[in-house]
Amino acid sequence: MTALDAALASLPERYPGPGGAAAVIHEGHVIEARCWGYANAETRRPFTRGTLFRMCSITKQFTCTLLLDALDDPAVLDPLIAARLPLLREPPPTTLHLAHNQSGLRDYWGVAMLHGAPAESAFGDVEARRVIAGTRTLQFRPGTSYSYVNQNFRLISDALEEKLGRSFGELLRARIFDRFGMATAFLAAETRAMPDSTEGYEGSEATGFRPAVNNVYWTGDAGLGASLDDMIAWEQAIDAQRDDPEGFYNRLSAPTVFAEGAPAPYGFGLVHSRLFEREATSHGGALRGWRSHRLHIPSERLSVVVLFNHMSEAHSAALKLAAAFLDASRPAVAPSPAESRLTGTFLEEETGLAVRVTRGARGVSVSYLYGAETLEEIGPDEAGRDATRLTLADGVVRMHRPQENRTSLLRRLPDAPNARDIAGVYRCAELEADLAVTDAGGALYGGFSGMLGLGRMERLQPLGGDVWLLPCLRALDHSPPGHWTLAFNRDASGVVTGARVGCWIARNLLFERSP
């Protein structure tokens, strides 16, 4: 048995769930394609190469392929984009800012939770338009930084429909699916059910699996439905155009930069990275019950696709298959220094987000965005190399994030217990949404409400000083806010007057305390 055979055979046990599929494509040929388990465990429908699957955010590269194929100059959509942001008080992002996740917008599924949306509530065209049209400010000036924003690609697909006079699904079929032999691919905009009854599952083997309930409506951000065979055809089309400078994927995967010329790690719906010392492009997809990942290493003419109809890490599985094919091993972990002066709990001054730094077996763990990052320890005052770095100098901790084109100051939070005089109602004028904080029998709880409903109350978690976390681990999308940082502020007399609220996809929103 080869290393690749062994890696494929291990997937059902290593990533347990109802079913899955994976393929490895080399030089345009399918080296391995394997399916296991069930597309629908209740009806006992097997998972096959023809099973229809929600590709979720992998859709973004298809939206951008359509953009580049249909228009000589994407800028012709700029006025259509601006018209969808009627309340914006600053210059709007361009179409290319959207395509590179440099728009400065706050993610609409994150903002929807501030409007009180229940996790399994309906979120369709009407709700999307209301949230997007309500945008008044940006997180940063377009082109200067990076933040993952789903509606960037919804705005592109909506503008393409308006410009070209055809539905997004029709455009995908005519310009991409038929062209590349993706016979069963389609726009699966409705997330409640798939036409072949394929089901996505929440849970685990420890707690049991149950069909996931989703009620969002997707377009250019995450609406692609496709089988493993459809995705194999996509990867084969990528290999076929490899020597054409004007090939669709060569254009799609061209290097991107920020406004002042620094390299950007994301462009046209693709993540640019180095895998096993080789340049690679990739993207994942996720919704409750669905996980997918594809990667392409052009120097090796290698592609990997992984599909799980459960919540296991498809990204990790794809890396293991690529490593097995390339006979690449994981670098050894360097011994950690005797101590690290970087650990603690901080507030990032620029964004108002909490940052928790601890030590783990493999280095320094940074809880900042959705999920923790592990950084290699360089010394007591430094951790991280190529992407996120932490440094301590002159008593000041800085976080360097070249992938977002910024460096920020981290203010250490006191170890003293949090003050508990924060109960009240707080109003965000920008969103016309409320944050309610209550003292319920000696425990503090918080919840949001607005035009999308009455959000559930969650127990607040103290971090230090006047900074608290409000958990939001289930949301409309698979990758939820995680934890909202609530940084309360006080006037000169010490009275709480408001809170700065944010999460990894929606930052810097001010809530004022109501009288």
C-alpha positions as CSV (number, residue, x, y, z in Angstrom):
1,M,0.0,0.0,0.0
2,T,1.4,3.4,-1.0
3,A,1.4,6.4,1.4
4,L,-1.5,7.9,-0.6
5,D,-3.5,4.7,-0.4
6,A,-3.0,4.6,3.3
7,A,-3.9,8.2,3.8
8,L,-7.1,7.8,1.8
9,A,-8.0,4.6,3.6
10,S,-7.6,6.4,7.0
11,L,-10.0,9.2,6.2
12,P,-13.3,7.6,7.4
13,E,-11.7,6.8,10.8
14,R,-9.6,9.9,11.2
15,Y,-12.5,12.2,10.1
16,P,-15.6,10.2,11.3
17,G,-19.0,11.1,10.0
18,P,-21.9,9.8,7.9
19,G,-20.0,10.0,4.6
20,G,-17.4,11.7,2.4
21,A,-15.4,11.7,-0.8
22,A,-11.9,12.6,-1.9
23,A,-9.9,12.8,-5.1
24,V,-6.3,13.3,-6.1
25,I,-5.6,14.6,-9.6
26,H,-2.1,14.7,-11.0
27,E,-1.1,15.9,-14.5
28,G,-4.8,16.0,-15.4
29,H,-5.4,12.4,-14.5
30,V,-7.4,11.0,-11.5
31,I,-4.8,9.1,-9.4
32,E,-7.3,8.2,-6.7
33,A,-11.0,8.9,-6.1
34,R,-12.7,7.4,-3.2
35,C,-16.2,7.6,-1.6
36,W,-17.4,6.1,1.6
37,G,-20.5,6.1,3.9
38,Y,-23.8,7.7,3.2
39,A,-25.0,10.8,1.5
40,N,-28.2,10.3,3.5
41,A,-27.9,8.1,6.5
42,E,-31.7,8.0,7.1
43,T,-32.5,6.7,3.6
44,R,-29.2,4.7,3.4
45,R,-28.3,6.5,0.1
46,P,-24.6,5.9,-0.5
47,F,-22.1,8.7,-1.0
48,T,-20.8,8.4,-4.6
49,R,-18.8,10.4,-7.1
50,G,-22.1,11.7,-8.4
51,T,-23.5,12.7,-5.1
52,L,-24.5,16.4,-5.2
53,F,-22.7,18.5,-2.6
54,R,-22.7,22.0,-1.2
55,M,-19.4,23.5,-2.1
56,C,-20.1,26.6,0.0
57,S,-17.3,29.2,-0.2
58,I,-15.4,27.4,-2.9
59,T,-18.1,29.2,-5.0
60,K,-16.2,32.4,-4.7
61,Q,-13.6,31.4,-7.2
62,F,-16.3,30.5,-9.7
63,T,-17.9,33.9,-9.2
64,C,-14.6,35.5,-10.0
65,T,-14.0,33.2,-13.0
66,L,-17.3,34.4,-14.4
67,L,-16.4,38.0,-13.6
68,L,-13.1,37.8,-15.6
69,D,-14.7,35.8,-18.4
70,A,-17.7,38.0,-18.9
71,L,-16.2,41.5,-18.6
72,D,-13.1,43.0,-20.1
73,D,-12.9,45.5,-17.2
74,P,-14.5,44.5,-13.9
75,A,-14.7,48.2,-13.0
76,V,-17.9,48.6,-15.1
77,L,-19.7,47.0,-12.1
78,D,-18.4,49.7,-9.7
79,P,-21.5,51.9,-10.1
80,L,-23.8,49.0,-9.5
81,I,-21.9,48.0,-6.4
82,A,-22.0,51.6,-5.1
83,A,-25.8,51.8,-5.7
84,R,-26.3,48.8,-3.3
85,L,-24.6,50.8,-0.5
86,P,-26.8,53.9,-0.4
87,L,-26.1,55.0,3.2
88,L,-22.3,54.6,3.0
89,R,-20.6,57.7,4.3
90,E,-17.3,57.2,2.6
91,P,-16.0,56.2,-0.8
92,P,-17.3,52.7,-1.7
93,P,-15.1,49.7,-2.5
94,T,-14.5,48.7,-6.1
95,T,-15.3,45.4,-7.7
96,L,-11.7,44.3,-7.4
97,H,-11.7,45.3,-3.7
98,L,-14.6,42.9,-3.3
99,A,-13.0,40.1,-5.2
100,H,-9.8,40.3,-3.1
101,N,-11.6,40.6,0.3
102,Q,-10.2,44.2,0.7
103,S,-13.5,46.0,0.7
104,G,-13.6,47.1,4.3
105,L,-17.2,45.9,4.7
106,R,-18.3,44.0,7.7
107,D,-19.5,40.5,7.0
108,Y,-23.3,40.4,6.7
109,W,-23.8,37.1,8.4
110,G,-21.8,38.5,11.4
111,V,-23.8,41.7,11.4
112,A,-27.0,39.7,11.1
113,M,-26.3,38.3,14.6
114,L,-26.1,41.8,15.9
115,H,-29.6,42.3,14.4
116,G,-30.9,39.4,16.5
117,A,-31.0,36.7,13.8
118,P,-31.6,33.2,15.3
119,A,-29.0,30.7,14.2
120,E,-31.5,28.7,12.1
121,S,-33.7,31.6,10.9
122,A,-34.4,32.4,7.2
123,F,-32.0,34.7,5.6
124,G,-32.8,35.3,1.9
125,D,-32.6,38.1,-0.6
126,V,-34.8,40.5,1.4
127,E,-32.7,40.1,4.5
128,A,-29.5,40.3,2.6
129,R,-30.5,43.5,0.9
130,R,-31.6,45.1,4.1
131,V,-28.3,44.3,6.0
132,I,-26.1,45.3,3.0
133,A,-28.0,48.5,2.3
134,G,-27.8,49.5,6.0
135,T,-24.0,49.9,5.8
136,R,-22.9,53.3,6.9
137,T,-19.2,52.9,7.7
138,L,-16.3,50.5,6.8
139,Q,-13.8,48.7,9.0
140,F,-10.9,50.1,7.0
141,R,-10.2,52.1,3.8
142,P,-10.7,49.8,0.8
143,G,-7.5,48.3,-0.5
144,T,-5.5,48.8,2.7
145,S,-6.2,45.6,4.6
146,Y,-7.9,42.2,4.4
147,S,-11.0,40.9,6.1
148,Y,-13.1,37.9,5.0
149,V,-16.5,39.1,3.9
150,N,-19.1,36.9,2.3
151,Q,-21.3,39.6,0.7
152,N,-18.4,40.8,-1.3
153,F,-19.1,38.0,-3.7
154,R,-22.9,38.2,-3.4
155,L,-22.5,41.9,-4.5
156,I,-20.4,40.8,-7.5
157,S,-22.9,38.1,-8.6
158,D,-25.9,40.4,-8.1
159,A,-24.1,43.1,-10.2
160,L,-23.2,40.6,-12.9
161,E,-26.9,39.6,-13.2
162,E,-27.9,43.2,-13.6
163,K,-25.2,44.0,-16.1
164,L,-25.6,40.9,-18.2
165,G,-29.4,40.5,-18.0
166,R,-29.3,36.8,-17.0
167,S,-29.5,34.9,-13.7
168,F,-26.4,33.9,-11.9
169,G,-27.2,30.2,-12.4
170,E,-27.7,30.7,-16.1
171,L,-24.4,32.5,-16.4
172,L,-22.5,29.8,-14.5
173,R,-24.0,27.1,-16.7
174,A,-23.3,28.9,-20.0
175,R,-19.8,30.2,-19.2
176,I,-18.3,27.7,-16.8
177,F,-20.2,24.4,-16.2
178,D,-20.8,23.5,-19.9
179,R,-17.4,24.7,-20.9
180,F,-15.5,22.6,-18.4
181,G,-17.6,19.5,-18.4
182,M,-19.2,20.0,-15.0
183,A,-22.4,18.2,-16.1
184,T,-24.3,18.1,-12.8
185,A,-23.1,21.4,-11.2
186,F,-25.7,24.0,-10.5
187,L,-26.6,27.0,-8.3
188,A,-27.8,25.5,-5.1
189,A,-29.0,28.8,-3.7
190,E,-31.5,27.3,-1.3
191,T,-29.7,25.6,1.6
192,R,-32.7,23.7,3.1
193,A,-32.4,20.6,0.9
194,M,-30.5,19.2,-2.1
195,P,-32.3,17.8,-5.1
196,D,-30.9,14.3,-4.6
197,S,-31.6,14.3,-0.9
198,T,-28.0,14.5,0.2
199,E,-27.9,15.6,3.8
200,G,-25.4,17.5,5.9
201,Y,-25.0,16.5,9.6
202,E,-24.2,18.2,12.8
203,G,-22.7,16.4,15.8
204,S,-20.0,13.8,16.4
205,E,-19.7,10.1,17.1
206,A,-19.5,11.0,20.8
207,T,-22.8,13.0,20.8
208,G,-24.5,11.5,17.8
209,F,-25.2,13.0,14.4
210,R,-28.4,14.8,13.4
211,P,-29.4,16.5,10.1
212,A,-28.3,20.1,10.2
213,V,-31.0,22.8,9.7
214,N,-30.0,25.7,7.4
215,N,-32.2,28.4,6.0
216,V,-29.9,30.9,4.3
217,Y,-30.1,31.7,0.6
218,W,-26.8,31.9,-1.3
219,T,-25.6,33.3,-4.6
220,G,-22.1,34.2,-5.6
221,D,-20.8,33.9,-2.0
222,A,-21.4,30.2,-1.5
223,G,-24.2,28.8,-3.7
224,L,-22.3,26.2,-5.9
225,G,-23.7,22.7,-5.9
226,A,-21.5,20.0,-7.5
227,S,-20.4,16.4,-7.3
228,L,-17.0,15.0,-6.9
229,D,-16.9,14.3,-10.6
230,D,-17.8,17.9,-11.3
231,M,-14.9,19.1,-9.2
232,I,-12.6,16.6,-10.8
233,A,-13.6,18.2,-14.2
234,W,-12.8,21.6,-12.7
235,E,-9.3,20.5,-11.6
236,Q,-8.7,18.9,-15.0
237,A,-9.6,22.1,-16.8
238,I,-7.1,24.0,-14.6
239,D,-4.4,21.6,-15.6
240,A,-5.3,21.9,-19.3
241,Q,-4.9,25.7,-19.4
242,R,-1.6,25.7,-17.4
243,D,0.6,26.8,-20.3
244,D,-1.7,29.6,-21.5
245,P,-0.9,33.0,-20.0
246,E,-4.5,34.0,-20.6
247,G,-5.9,30.8,-19.2
248,F,-8.8,31.2,-16.9
249,Y,-7.1,29.9,-13.8
250,N,-3.8,31.6,-14.6
251,R,-5.6,34.9,-14.6
252,L,-7.6,33.9,-11.5
253,S,-4.5,33.0,-9.5
254,A,-2.3,35.9,-10.5
255,P,-0.6,37.6,-7.6
256,T,-2.6,40.3,-5.9
257,V,-1.4,43.3,-3.8
258,F,-2.7,45.8,-1.4
259,A,-3.1,49.5,-2.4
260,E,0.5,50.5,-1.6
261,G,2.0,47.3,-3.3
262,A,2.5,44.9,-0.4
263,P,1.6,41.3,-1.5
264,A,-1.9,40.1,-0.5
265,P,-2.6,36.5,0.3
266,Y,-6.1,36.4,-1.2
267,G,-7.4,37.3,-4.6
268,F,-10.3,36.4,-6.9
269,G,-11.7,33.9,-4.4
270,L,-8.4,32.1,-3.8
271,V,-6.1,31.8,-0.9
272,H,-2.4,32.1,-1.9
273,S,0.0,30.2,0.4
274,R,3.1,27.9,0.5
275,L,2.4,24.3,1.1
276,F,5.3,21.8,1.5
277,E,7.7,24.5,0.2
278,R,5.6,25.0,-2.9
279,E,3.3,27.8,-4.1
280,A,-0.3,26.8,-3.8
281,T,-3.8,28.1,-4.2
282,S,-6.8,26.8,-2.3
283,H,-10.1,27.5,-0.7
284,G,-12.4,25.8,1.8
285,G,-16.2,25.7,2.1
286,A,-18.4,25.2,5.1
287,L,-22.0,25.3,6.3
288,R,-23.6,23.5,9.2
289,G,-23.3,19.9,8.2
290,W,-21.0,20.5,5.2
291,R,-17.2,20.8,4.8
292,S,-15.2,20.9,1.6
293,H,-11.7,21.9,0.6
294,R,-9.7,22.0,-2.7
295,L,-6.1,22.9,-3.3
296,H,-3.8,23.1,-6.3
297,I,0.0,23.1,-6.4
298,P,0.9,24.2,-10.0
299,S,4.6,23.2,-9.9
300,E,3.5,19.6,-9.3
301,R,0.3,19.7,-11.4
302,L,-1.4,18.4,-8.3
303,S,-4.9,19.0,-7.1
304,V,-6.8,17.5,-4.1
305,V,-10.5,17.7,-3.4
306,V,-12.2,16.6,-0.1
307,L,-15.9,16.6,0.7
308,F,-17.5,15.7,4.1
309,N,-21.2,15.8,4.8
310,H,-20.3,16.5,8.5
311,M,-18.2,18.9,10.4
312,S,-14.8,17.3,10.3
313,E,-11.8,19.3,9.0
314,A,-11.7,18.9,5.3
315,H,-8.8,21.3,5.1
316,S,-6.6,19.0,7.3
317,A,-7.7,16.0,5.3
318,A,-6.7,17.7,2.0
319,L,-3.3,18.6,3.4
320,K,-2.7,15.0,4.5
321,L,-3.5,13.7,1.0
322,A,-1.2,16.2,-0.6
323,A,1.6,15.4,1.8
324,A,1.2,11.7,1.2
325,F,1.4,12.1,-2.6
326,L,4.4,14.4,-2.4
327,D,6.1,12.3,0.4
328,A,6.3,15.5,2.4
329,S,6.6,15.3,6.2
330,R,5.6,17.9,8.7
331,P,8.5,20.0,10.0
332,A,9.8,19.0,13.4
333,V,8.8,21.2,16.3
334,A,11.7,23.2,17.7
335,P,12.1,23.0,21.5
336,S,10.2,25.9,23.2
337,P,12.2,28.5,25.1
338,A,12.3,28.2,28.9
339,E,9.7,31.0,29.2
340,S,7.6,33.3,27.1
341,R,6.8,36.9,28.1
342,L,4.1,37.1,25.5
343,T,1.4,35.2,27.3
344,G,-1.6,37.0,28.7
345,T,-5.0,38.5,27.7
346,F,-5.0,41.7,25.6
347,L,-7.2,44.1,23.8
348,E,-6.1,45.1,20.3
349,E,-6.3,48.9,20.2
350,E,-7.0,49.2,16.5
351,T,-9.9,46.8,16.2
352,G,-11.2,46.5,19.8
353,L,-10.9,42.7,19.6
354,A,-9.7,40.5,22.5
355,V,-6.5,38.5,22.0
356,R,-5.6,35.6,24.3
357,V,-2.1,34.2,24.2
358,T,-1.2,30.9,25.9
359,R,1.6,28.3,25.6
360,G,0.9,24.9,24.1
361,A,2.8,21.8,23.2
362,R,3.6,23.1,19.7
363,G,4.3,26.8,20.5
364,V,2.4,29.9,21.4
365,S,-1.4,29.7,20.9
366,V,-3.2,32.9,19.8
367,S,-7.0,33.1,20.1
368,Y,-7.9,36.1,18.1
369,L,-10.0,35.3,15.0
370,Y,-12.2,32.2,14.6
371,G,-10.1,29.4,16.1
372,A,-6.7,29.6,17.5
373,E,-3.4,30.1,15.6
374,T,-0.2,28.3,16.8
375,L,3.0,30.3,16.4
376,E,6.5,29.0,16.6
377,E,8.4,30.4,19.6
378,I,11.5,32.2,18.4
379,G,12.4,33.5,21.9
380,P,10.9,34.8,25.1
381,D,9.9,38.0,23.4
382,E,9.0,36.8,19.9
383,A,6.8,34.2,18.3
384,G,5.8,33.4,14.7
385,R,7.6,33.7,11.4
386,D,5.9,34.0,8.0
387,A,2.3,35.2,8.9
388,T,1.2,36.3,12.3
389,R,4.0,37.4,14.6
390,L,4.0,38.6,18.2
391,T,6.9,40.8,19.5
392,L,7.6,42.4,22.9
393,A,9.8,45.5,23.0
394,D,10.1,48.3,25.5
395,G,7.2,46.7,27.5
396,V,4.8,46.9,24.5
397,V,3.4,43.8,22.7
398,R,2.7,44.2,19.0
399,M,0.9,41.8,16.7
400,H,2.2,41.8,13.1
401,R,-0.2,40.4,10.5
402,P,1.2,40.9,7.0
403,Q,-1.6,38.8,5.6
404,E,-3.8,41.7,6.6
405,N,-1.2,44.4,5.9
406,R,-1.1,45.8,9.4
407,T,0.7,45.9,12.7
408,S,-1.3,46.6,15.9
409,L,-0.6,47.4,19.6
410,L,-1.9,44.9,22.2
411,R,-2.9,46.4,25.6
412,R,-2.5,43.9,28.4
413,L,-5.7,43.5,30.4
414,P,-5.5,43.5,34.2
415,D,-5.8,40.2,36.1
416,A,-8.2,41.8,38.6
417,P,-11.9,40.6,38.4
418,N,-14.1,42.6,36.1
419,A,-16.4,45.2,37.5
420,R,-20.0,44.1,37.3
421,D,-21.9,47.4,36.9
422,I,-22.5,46.9,33.2
423,A,-26.2,45.8,33.2
424,G,-28.3,47.9,30.9
425,V,-29.4,48.4,27.3
426,Y,-27.0,49.7,24.7
427,R,-27.9,51.1,21.3
428,C,-25.9,51.0,18.1
429,A,-27.0,54.0,16.1
430,E,-25.3,52.7,12.9
431,L,-27.1,49.4,12.9
432,E,-30.3,50.5,14.8
433,A,-29.7,47.4,16.9
434,D,-29.5,46.8,20.7
435,L,-27.3,45.0,23.2
436,A,-29.1,44.0,26.4
437,V,-26.9,43.1,29.4
438,T,-28.7,41.6,32.4
439,D,-27.8,40.5,35.9
440,A,-29.8,37.2,36.1
441,G,-29.4,36.0,39.7
442,G,-25.9,37.1,40.0
443,A,-24.7,36.0,36.6
444,L,-24.3,38.5,33.7
445,Y,-25.9,37.6,30.4
446,G,-26.0,39.5,27.1
447,G,-27.9,39.3,23.8
448,F,-28.5,41.4,20.6
449,S,-31.8,42.4,19.0
450,G,-32.7,44.3,15.9
451,M,-34.5,44.1,12.5
452,L,-33.9,40.3,12.3
453,G,-35.3,39.3,15.6
454,L,-34.5,38.7,19.3
455,G,-31.1,37.0,19.7
456,R,-30.6,34.4,22.5
457,M,-29.1,35.5,25.8
458,E,-25.6,34.1,26.5
459,R,-23.6,34.2,29.7
460,L,-20.8,36.8,29.5
461,Q,-17.2,35.6,30.1
462,P,-14.9,38.1,31.9
463,L,-11.5,38.7,30.5
464,G,-10.2,41.6,32.7
465,G,-10.9,45.2,33.3
466,D,-14.1,46.2,31.4
467,V,-13.6,43.6,28.7
468,W,-16.0,40.7,28.3
469,L,-16.7,38.0,25.8
470,L,-20.2,37.2,24.5
471,P,-20.2,33.6,23.0
472,C,-21.8,33.2,19.6
473,L,-20.8,29.7,18.6
474,R,-23.8,28.9,16.4
475,A,-24.9,31.4,13.8
476,L,-26.4,31.6,10.3
477,D,-23.1,30.5,8.7
478,H,-20.8,27.6,9.8
479,S,-18.0,30.0,10.8
480,P,-19.8,32.2,13.3
481,P,-18.6,35.2,15.1
482,G,-17.2,32.8,17.7
483,H,-17.0,35.3,20.5
484,W,-18.0,39.0,20.5
485,T,-15.6,41.2,22.3
486,L,-17.5,43.7,24.5
487,A,-15.1,46.5,25.6
488,F,-17.1,48.8,27.9
489,N,-16.0,52.4,28.4
490,R,-16.6,54.8,31.3
491,D,-16.8,58.6,31.7
492,A,-14.6,60.6,34.0
493,S,-16.8,59.7,37.0
494,G,-16.5,56.0,36.3
495,V,-20.0,55.5,35.0
496,V,-20.3,53.0,32.1
497,T,-21.4,54.9,29.0
498,G,-21.1,52.4,26.2
499,A,-19.3,49.5,24.6
500,R,-17.1,48.8,21.7
501,V,-18.3,45.6,20.0
502,G,-16.7,43.4,17.4
503,C,-15.7,39.9,16.2
504,W,-13.3,38.7,13.6
505,I,-15.6,39.5,10.7
506,A,-17.4,42.6,12.0
507,R,-15.3,45.0,14.0
508,N,-15.5,48.4,15.7
509,L,-19.2,49.0,16.3
510,L,-20.1,51.5,19.0
511,F,-23.1,50.9,21.3
512,E,-24.2,53.7,23.6
513,R,-25.8,53.0,27.0
514,S,-29.5,54.0,27.0
515,P,-30.7,56.2,29.9
